[in-house]
Amino acid sequence: MNAPTGRRERKKAQTRKALADAALELILDRGYDQVGVKDVADAADVSVTTLFKHFPCKEALLFDLDQDIEAALVAAVRDRAPGVSVPRALREHLITTVGPHTLMLSPHTPIPHPPGEQPAGPRLAEFSRMVDETPALREYAHRMWMRHETALARAIAEETGAPEDDPACAALARFALDAPLVARRHPDPYRAMDEIFALLERGWGGPSGR
């Protein structure tokens, strides 16, 4: 049964990627409001029913890496080098992940990630501008980004030996996720990120200074 199951999973992943890639290409080319789910399904050569088996709504087509993003945030905490504090590890991860194209965007833009690939370069900037200019996407992106708070807080608690529902761990997770959004309001967002995380570092301490 392993081989057929493996083939089915690969087929599902291929279909999901084809849908996400088609959605991104069509929407960047025509605009979000000018593309319907049937357009995306047709471009990926699947039915609309199949599309909805993979994605619950149109907005979700453009945020296909949500699970990968959450896993990377958790890994930034769990896999940090010895002697590196949790706030420092999160700062380095967020600076690398968000990157210059997104940090320099409007302060209202969430942290979007185009589907099918890791965000990078001008394509991310184009995608991010589209999200910023589309209220439905802007709201969805912010909701998706901030929902990583629970998993991140749990990872911080595990790494520091705190209770799972520790409010300090939850607060650090929330403020770390909010930091790039706040930094964009500053003329120099990288300096702002440094100042935000310096404040979090001083206020954190954490069990055993972690």
C-alpha positions in Angstrom: 0.0 0.0 0.0 2.9 2.3 0.5 3.6 2.9 -3.2 0.0 3.7 -4.2 -0.3 6.0 -1.2 3.0 7.8 -2.1 1.8 8.3 -5.7 -1.6 9.7 -4.5 0.2 12.1 -2.2 2.5 13.2 -5.0 -0.4 13.7 -7.3 -2.3 15.8 -4.7 0.8 17.9 -4.2 1.3 18.4 -7.9 -2.4 19.4 -8.3 -2.2 21.8 -5.4 1.0 23.4 -6.8 -0.5 23.7 -10.3 -3.5 25.5 -8.9 -1.4 27.8 -6.7 0.9 28.6 -9.6 -2.0 29.2 -12.0 -3.7 31.5 -9.5 -0.6 33.6 -9.0 0.2 34.0 -12.7 -3.4 34.9 -13.6 -4.0 37.3 -10.7 -0.7 39.1 -11.2 -1.5 39.4 -14.9 -5.2 40.5 -14.7 -5.8 41.6 -11.1 -7.4 39.8 -8.2 -11.0 40.9 -8.9 -10.8 40.0 -12.6 -9.9 36.3 -11.9 -12.5 33.7 -10.7 -11.9 30.3 -9.3 -13.1 28.8 -12.5 -10.4 30.6 -14.4 -7.8 29.1 -12.1 -9.3 25.6 -12.3 -9.4 25.8 -16.1 -5.8 27.0 -16.2 -4.7 24.1 -14.0 -6.9 21.7 -16.1 -9.0 20.6 -13.1 -12.6 21.0 -12.0 -13.8 23.7 -9.6 -14.8 20.9 -7.3 -11.2 19.6 -7.3 -10.0 23.2 -6.6 -12.1 23.4 -3.5 -10.8 20.1 -2.3 -7.4 21.7 -2.0 -8.2 25.3 -1.1 -11.2 26.5 1.0 -11.5 29.9 -0.7 -10.0 32.1 -3.5 -7.7 34.0 -1.1 -6.1 30.7 0.1 -4.8 30.0 -3.5 -2.3 32.8 -3.0 -1.0 31.7 0.4 0.0 28.1 -0.3 3.1 28.1 2.0 1.3 28.8 5.2 2.3 25.5 6.9 5.9 25.9 5.7 6.0 29.4 7.1 4.8 28.3 10.5 7.3 25.4 10.5 10.1 27.8 9.7 9.1 30.1 12.5 9.1 27.3 15.0 12.4 25.9 13.7 14.0 29.4 14.1 13.4 29.0 17.8 14.1 25.3 18.2 17.2 25.1 16.0 18.9 28.3 17.1 22.6 28.1 17.8 23.8 27.7 21.4 24.0 31.0 23.2 21.5 32.7 20.8 18.4 34.1 22.6 14.9 33.5 21.3 14.4 37.2 20.4 17.6 37.3 18.5 16.8 34.1 16.6 13.4 35.4 15.6 14.8 38.7 14.5 17.4 37.0 12.3 14.8 34.7 10.9 12.2 37.5 10.2 14.8 39.8 8.6 15.9 36.9 6.3 12.3 35.8 5.5 10.6 39.1 5.0 13.6 40.7 3.1 14.1 44.1 1.8 11.3 44.1 -0.8 8.6 43.5 1.8 10.0 45.6 4.6 10.1 48.7 2.3 6.4 48.3 1.5 3.4 50.1 3.0 3.1 49.8 6.7 -0.4 48.3 6.2 0.9 45.4 4.1 0.8 42.0 5.9 3.6 39.4 5.4 2.6 37.7 2.2 4.3 34.7 0.6 3.6 33.7 -3.0 2.6 30.1 -3.5 4.8 27.3 -4.9 8.2 28.8 -4.0 10.1 30.6 -1.3 9.5 34.4 -1.5 12.3 36.3 -3.2 13.2 39.3 -5.3 11.0 41.4 -7.5 8.3 38.8 -7.7 7.7 39.0 -4.0 7.6 42.8 -4.3 5.0 42.6 -7.0 2.9 40.1 -5.1 3.2 42.2 -1.9 2.0 45.3 -3.7 -1.0 43.4 -5.0 -1.9 42.3 -1.5 -1.5 45.8 -0.2 -3.9 47.1 -2.9 -6.5 44.4 -2.4 -8.5 44.7 0.9 -9.7 41.1 0.8 -6.1 39.8 0.4 -4.7 42.3 2.9 -7.1 41.1 5.6 -6.6 37.4 4.8 -2.8 37.8 4.8 -2.8 39.5 8.2 -5.1 36.8 9.6 -2.9 34.0 8.3 0.3 35.6 9.5 -0.9 36.3 13.0 -2.4 32.8 13.5 1.2 31.5 13.7 1.2 33.1 17.2 -0.1 30.0 18.9 2.5 27.6 17.4 5.3 30.1 18.0 4.3 30.7 21.6 4.2 27.0 22.2 7.7 26.5 20.7 9.1 29.3 22.9 7.5 27.8 26.0 9.0 24.3 25.2 12.4 25.7 24.5 12.5 27.8 27.7 10.8 25.3 30.0 7.8 27.6 30.6 4.2 26.3 30.9 2.5 25.9 27.6 0.1 28.8 28.4 2.8 31.1 29.7 1.7 34.7 29.0 5.3 36.0 28.5 5.9 33.4 25.7 2.6 34.4 24.1 3.5 38.0 24.3 6.9 37.5 22.8 5.4 35.5 19.9 2.8 38.2 19.3 5.3 41.1 19.4 7.8 39.3 17.2 5.2 38.7 14.5 4.0 42.3 14.7 7.5 43.7 14.5 7.8 43.7 10.7 4.4 45.5 10.4 5.5 48.1 12.9 9.0 48.5 11.3 7.4 49.5 8.0 6.1 52.7 9.5 9.7 53.8 10.1 11.8 55.6 7.4 14.5 53.0 8.1 12.7 49.7 8.7 15.9 47.7 9.4 16.9 50.1 12.1 13.4 49.9 13.5 13.6 46.1 13.5 16.9 46.4 15.5 15.3 48.7 18.0 12.1 46.6 18.4 14.1 43.4 19.0 16.5 45.2 21.3 13.5 46.2 23.4 12.2 42.6 23.3 15.6 41.3 24.3 15.9 43.6 27.3 12.4 42.8 28.4 12.5 39.1 27.7 15.2 37.6 29.8 13.3 34.3 29.8 14.1 31.3 31.9 17.9 31.1 32.4 18.2 34.1 30.1 17.0 32.2 27.0 
